[in-house]
Amino acid sequence: MRKITIIGAGQAGLQLGIGLLGQGYAVRIVSNRSAEQIGAGRVMSSQSMYDMALAFERELGIAFWDDECPPTDGVHMRAGSGDQLLIDWRGLMGAPGQSVDQRIKMPVWMAEFQRRGGELVIEDAGIPELERYAQSSDLVIVSTGKGEIGKLFERDNDLSAFDAPLRTISLTYVHGMKPREDFSALNISINPGIGELVNFPGMTLSGPCDIINLECIPNGPMDRWHEVQSQEEHLALAVQMIEEYFPWEAERCQNLRLTDDQCTLVGRITPTVRKPVGYLPSGRTVLGMADVLVLARDPTTPASAPTSTCNASSTRARRPSTTRGRVPLSRAIGTTPNGWPSSPTPICCCLPSRYSRCSAPVAACRSWPRTSPTPSTIRRCSPPGTTTARKPSASSPPSTAKPPEGEP
C-alpha cells in the first residue's frame, strides 16, 4: 500500500487525507496543533463555503453541519459612498452556502480521519522532519506555507504580479446583528478607493453568529487596526467604520457583541504564486498545494476555504503515483499526452457557470479542457477579457488549434 504524508491539518490537508484513505492509500497527516489546541485557539478564517465546494465535502461524507449551520441563501452587493449607492442588486443563489468556524470543523475532521484509519501526528514539521517523511513515504504533500518549509517552494515571478499587500483584513465574529428582512445573504459592500465590507451568517463555538470582514486599502482611511489594543477596541472600530463608510449596513450593527474572547483577527498578505515542487537539501522532492502555492487572498477571507477545498479535490482526483522519496516532476505533477503539465495544484474556486471568468492569477483552473489539451487552449485563470497560454517547450510542436468560438 502506498503511503502519503500530508503536512498541515487544515481545510485542504484534512479533506485530501480523508479522500485518499477512501482510495486505498495509507495516509499520515502532520499537524503542529492538537484538536484540543485548535478548538481552544483563535479564529483562523471566515471560511464562507458555497455549493461546489460543499459538494466535495458531501461526496466524502464529512459535511456534518448541514442541518445546524445557518444558511446563506443569497447575495446582496452594494457600492457607493456616503448615502449615495451606485450599485444595489440582490438575488437568491441556486443552493445555500454556509460558514462553520474552523475551530469546530478541524477537530471533528481530525477525529474522522483517525476513525477511517489515518495516522495523525502532532509535531512541528521543519526541514529535518520533511527529510524523514520523504524517506519513509511514497509522496509528501505540503499544505501549509508557514515557517521554513514554505520557503522550499520558489516564487513564480511570471505569475506573481504583486510585491505588497493589496488589503489589510479585519475579521470579527459577532452576535446581535439584526437579521435581514428578505433572506440571509452574503453581503458585499464596496466604497471605491476606501475598502470593502463583507458579512454573512455562520456558526461558531457559541452557536449561530455573523462574520464580518473589513477589507481596507493599505494606508487608506480604514487602515487603522494598528490603533487597536483589545478585542473590545477592535469591535468598536469595526462598528465605527461600518457607520462611516458603509452606512447602509449600520442599522443592522447597533447591538453587536463578540462571540468569545478569541474571535477577532487582523492580517495582510502579498498575493503570491509559488512553483509546485519543493526541493529538500537531500535532493528529495515534496509537492505543494493550497496556501503553500497560491496566496491569492488572505486566509482570513471568505474565498480561502473554498479554494483549498477545490484544490484538495483536484489533487485527490489525480491519484498520486510516485517513486518513494524522489519524485520526478513529470510524475509528481503528471503530464498530458502532449507533454503539457497537468498540475493538480493550485486550482482556483471559480463560478460553476463560467469557469473561464476567474480573477485569481493561479496556475490551473477548471477552464482547462478535460480532453488532451494543446498550447493554445491551456489557460491560466485571468481577469475577464484576457487569456494566458503556457509557452510550449522546445520539443512541443506548434499548435494550430483555436479556442472554442465565443471564448476570449
Helices and strands as residue ranges (DSSP letters): E 3-7, H 11-22, E 26-31, H 35-39, H 51-60, E 72-81, E 84-97, H 102-115, E 119-122, H 127-136, E 139-142, G 147-152, E 168-175, E 185-191, E 195-204, E 207-216, G 225-227, H 231-245, G 247-253, E 257-258, E 264-267, E 272-273, E 277-279, E 285-288, G 290-292, E 294-295, H 304-317, H 329-333
